Amino acid sequence: MNHTVHREQLIQIGIKYGTPLYIYDSGKIEIQYIKMKKAFSSVKNFRINYACKANTNLNILKFLQNLGSGLDTVSIQEVELGLKSGFHPKHIIFTPNCVSIQEIKQAVDLGVRINIDNLSILEQFGDDHQDYPVGIRINPHIMAGGNSKISVGHVDSKFGISYHQIPHMKRILKNTGLKIEGFHMHTGSDISDIKAFLRGAKVLFQIAIDFPNLDYIDFGSGFPVPYKKNDIKTDLYFLSNYLIEEFQSFCKDYGRQVTLILEPGKFLVSESGYFLVNVNVIKHTTSTVFAGVDSGFNHFIRPMFYEAYHYIENISNPYGRFRFYTVVGYICESDTFGFNRKISEIREGDVLCIKNAGAYCFSMSSNYNSRYRPSEVMIINGKDFLIRRRETMQDLLRNIVDVKI
Ligand SMILES: *Cc1c(COP(=O)(O)O)cnc(C)c1O
């Protein structure tokens, strides 16, 4: 796979900051942002809202804000991080699931946009806040998404208000006087079937046409990135051609232009990230050669949690003889980064680079086994900047109340 950051630079940064280490190439984030922007350049009001749960480092948020992005958030804490990094409240959309009415009211106090995804909360919200227009997250009943954990738009999904419940929703709006400013769908991460996505979009248009006060229609995300050679990438132009055509025809019928929103997380940041780990031990068993590294699912859980494939390269010895290894972590449970991988000969002390480490990697990390979470570095204009310090024992103890027993 091609490096946008040169291998030598990764090694130097690894030496400077130590491992385990996350490195993000801001240049790649910018390339992805511009790619998406260009594919929709014919839409007058087009916005990209970065889904920040993929990576919430404040510096990533600020970088995307500077590019002109808005923000998609799923917790009130993400909303606050967004405001701290300088996003205008109206450029932040709060799209939570199963949160309390109190948390939604906090979002009102902060002035951000809100997508509501169930009728109970809609009714409670409408009772007190009929003057605060909201968006509605629709469940279009489309099966899409890379695996069952990240497929969220199907009929049994906990997300969204079913389009069969629109009559009930309309009654609630009438009873409360609440106005709807947008419609939203998000059918899952890693959708490979763009046609399924477009079917969902059509459902949204059919619903939206009856609501006169709309500002936006938000089609969510799920745009995949390649994890290995020959993986499908999102065919942005295939997607944008069809979506734009349907969107323009909707706006014509609707009588005016509304804003088209997409909220990619993975698409913007996944490929920008590299995770460097040090090989502590090479262990031969009767069947396998293990490379044991100084990290585990406490830092990088996607391979273990989703069986996600992440390409692994030995950057210390790129031109060695290729052999088969199973790369594992140091956690006291099975934590396999890559099973039976062909990798250039690995020696103890080598640094391995795990690719596609920008999305859902650090943000899903934990302190399991009482390990410190790694530091993060961002490359901006060729220079490396530390954007998160490695944790210390103080971090592990910060909230412990030491009761004298
Ligand atoms: C997670 C999420 C996204 C981003 O999904 P990606 O697959 O990372 O692009 C967008 N919108 C909502 C509501 C989400 O929950």
Ligand as a Chemical Component Dictionary entry (heavy atoms), coordinates in Angstrom:
data_LIG
# 
_chem_comp.id                   LIG 
_chem_comp.type                 NON-POLYMER 
_chem_comp.pdbx_formal_charge   0 
_chem_comp.three_letter_code    LIG 
# 
loop_
_chem_comp_atom.comp_id 
_chem_comp_atom.atom_id 
_chem_comp_atom.alt_atom_id 
_chem_comp_atom.type_symbol 
_chem_comp_atom.charge 
_chem_comp_atom.model_Cartn_x 
_chem_comp_atom.model_Cartn_y 
_chem_comp_atom.model_Cartn_z 
_chem_comp_atom.pdbx_ordinal 
LIG C1 C1 C 0 -21.163 6.894 13.519 1  
LIG C2 C2 C 0 -22.038 7.815 12.820 2  
LIG C3 C3 C 0 -21.621 8.417 11.622 3  
LIG C4 C4 C 0 -20.307 8.127 10.957 4  
LIG O1 O1 O 0 -20.193 6.863 10.410 5  
LIG P1 P1 P 0 -18.868 6.484 9.567  6  
LIG O2 O2 O 0 -19.091 5.104 9.119  7  
LIG O3 O3 O 0 -17.684 6.622 10.471 8  
LIG O4 O4 O 0 -18.751 7.436 8.448  9  
LIG C5 C5 C 0 -22.485 9.326 11.048 10 
LIG N1 N1 N 0 -23.677 9.630 11.595 11 
LIG C6 C6 C 0 -24.108 9.069 12.753 12 
LIG C7 C7 C 0 -25.411 9.460 13.316 13 
LIG C8 C8 C 0 -23.309 8.142 13.396 14 
LIG O5 O5 O 0 -23.753 7.583 14.531 15 
# 
loop_
_chem_comp_bond.comp_id 
_chem_comp_bond.atom_id_1 
_chem_comp_bond.atom_id_2 
_chem_comp_bond.value_order 
_chem_comp_bond.pdbx_ordinal 
LIG C1 C2 SING 1  
LIG C2 C3 SING 2  
LIG C2 C8 DOUB 3  
LIG C3 C4 SING 4  
LIG C3 C5 DOUB 5  
LIG C4 O1 SING 6  
LIG O1 P1 SING 7  
LIG P1 O2 DOUB 8  
LIG P1 O3 SING 9  
LIG P1 O4 SING 10 
LIG C5 N1 SING 11 
LIG N1 C6 DOUB 12 
LIG C6 C7 SING 13 
LIG C6 C8 SING 14 
LIG C8 O5 SING 15 
# 
